[in-house]
Each structure stands twice: as C-alpha cells, then as structure tokens.
Amino acid sequence: MSNSMWLFSVLLKTLTAFIATNIDDLLLLVLLLQQNDAKKQRIITGQYLGFIIILVISLFGSLSKYLISLEYIGLLNLIPLISSLKKLRQKDRYGHATRSYTNFLTVVTLTIGDGTDNISAYIPLLANVSLLYILFIVIFFLLLFAIWCSLAYFLVHLHIVKGATKPLSRFLPYIIILLTILNLNNAGYFTLASHIIRAIF
C-alpha cells in the first residue's frame, strides 16, 4: 500500500473514531450553548481545552509504560456532578436552575470526564502508527473538533433545533447528573463501592 493510501486509511479510521465517540458530546455542547446566560466563547474554549487534554492523555496512553488509568480520569466526573447538585439547590420560582454551566473548569472537567470512551478508542489508533502519522492524526482531530464546535454553534441558531432542544436545556443539571453517574459506573466505581460495602457488612 502506498504512503498516500495508508494516510487516507488512517485518516478515515480517525474520522470514524471521532464521530463514534463525539455524538453525545455534540448534543451536550448544544444544550450548554442553549442556556439563557451562556457564555458561548467560554463554553467552546472549555470544550476545546478538554478535548486537547483527552488527546494528550491518549498520546501518553499509547505508550504502555505511561498508560494512565481510565479509572482515575473517571474521578473528574465528580466535579460536574457536585456542580449539578449545587445548581439544583439554587432554584428560581419556576423551578429552574438559576445559574448556567459557564464555569470554565466545570466545562473542561465535564468534557474530560465524558471522554473515557474517546481515550479508549484513540489509544490503539495512536499506538499502531509512526510519529509522523501521529502528527497527522492529532492535527486532524483538532480540525474535526473545531468543525464539531462550529456545527454545534450553527445548530443552536437553527429554529427547528432550538425548538427541540431548548426545553431539554432546562433539565441540564439532571442530564449531567445522569451522564456523570453513567461515566462513574463505566469506570467501575459503583462495582468497587459494592464490594467494599459487602466486605464491611
């Protein structure tokens, strides 16, 4: 296989891995941007930084001796989980949370905590190519995520999408709580907790 065909094959795998692992992130980003007082630039910047950190972790993970356990990354879900629980305590008279998810750290940790499936898919992709191809893949990933953020920003301003997702944004704290609980479960924390409880009692 020629170098150009090999590069095309690698980039196609990269595109497939990106789309498969970021569909949920696109919906989450749309919901974050739908908030009434959303600081859109801060949210997108936080998402982008979170994705860059995911790529860095994946790069280290592709070198087995520097492998970072996904269980430790899963702990980052505690930050948006706590933030969501706090927001549920701050209600206005209509029963909706009064503050939006515009805190930069919350957006970054939410992105990373929800990115364990990304890391699981990216590590083998990066581990089986040369340094030059790794550079191509990383640049392609960053370009794809920029397009993803632009797509989310575009969707937010579409009337049909806005009408469909705006009601969901009111339940964003509940959605994020559910998402973080699922991520913690996938990281094995609830299984570990059950074993500890059984050992104690």
C-alpha positions, -999 to 999 in steps of 0.1 A, spaced: 0 0 0 14 34 -10 20 61 16 -9 83 3 -33 53 5 -20 44 40 -25 80 52 -60 81 37 -68 48 55 -55 62 88 -74 95 85 -106 75 76 -102 55 108 -96 87 127 -128 103 113 -148 72 122 -134 71 157 -141 108 162 -177 107 151 -184 75 170 -171 90 203 -184 125 200 -221 123 191 -230 126 227 -206 155 231 -223 173 203 -257 171 220 -242 181 253 -225 211 237 -257 222 220 -275 220 254 -248 240 271 -250 267 244 -288 268 247 -286 283 282 -301 318 285 -270 333 300 -244 310 284 -210 325 278 -206 307 244 -170 315 239 -161 303 274 -180 271 269 -165 263 235 -130 272 248 -135 249 278 -147 221 255 -117 225 232 -92 225 260 -109 194 275 -105 177 241 -69 187 238 -62 171 273 -80 140 261 -56 138 231 -26 143 254 -38 115 277 -44 93 247 -8 101 234 7 91 268 -17 61 269 -4 49 235 30 43 252 22 14 275 47 24 302 30 58 305 -6 44 305 -29 65 325 -57 45 341 -92 55 329 -104 49 365 -85 80 376 -99 100 347 -134 89 357 -130 107 391 -132 140 372 -169 134 368 -173 143 405 -167 180 397 -196 184 373 -217 161 394 -212 182 425 -218 214 405 -251 200 391 -262 190 426 -255 225 438 -274 240 409 -305 220 418 -305 237 452 -305 271 436 -339 273 421 -360 303 409 -397 304 414 -404 284 382 -382 255 395 -354 260 370 -317 264 379 -308 300 381 -271 296 371 -258 282 338 -228 259 332 -204 287 322 -177 279 347 -146 272 327 -133 244 350 -167 227 351 -169 226 312 -133 213 310 -138 185 335 -171 176 321 -155 172 287 -126 151 300 -148 130 323 -171 122 294 -141 114 273 -131 80 286 -147 63 256 -127 87 234 -94 77 251 -102 40 248 -107 44 210 -78 68 204 -51 49 223 -50 19 199 -53 42 169 -22 62 180 -2 32 192 -1 15 158 13 43 136 46 62 133 54 95 148 47 113 115 12 97 113 5 106 149 12 142 140 -13 140 111 -39 123 133 -36 149 161 -39 178 137 -69 161 120 -86 155 154 -81 192 163 -96 202 130 -125 179 134 -133 192 169 -132 228 156 -157 217 129 -178 200 157 -179 231 178 -188 252 148 -216 227 139 -229 229 175 -229 267 173 -248 266 140 -273 241 153 -281 263 183 -292 290 159 -314 268 138 -351 274 146 -361 237 144 -331 225 166 -336 254 190 -373 245 194 -364 208 200 -335 213 224 -345 244 243 -369 226 267 -341 200 274 -317 227 284 -340 233 314 -332 198 326 -295 202 320 -285 196 357 -304 163 357 -289 153 323 -254 160 335 -260 141 368 -272 111 348 -243 114 324 -217 116 352 -233 87 371 -231 66 340 -195 76 335 -186 67 371 -204 34 366 -185 27 334 -152 34 353 -161 7 378 -166 29 409 -201 15 418 -188 -20 415 -159 -11 437 -182 5 462 -205 -25 463 -175 -48 470 -164 -25 499 -199 -24 514 -201 -62 512 -167 -66 528 -177 -43 556 -212 -58 563 
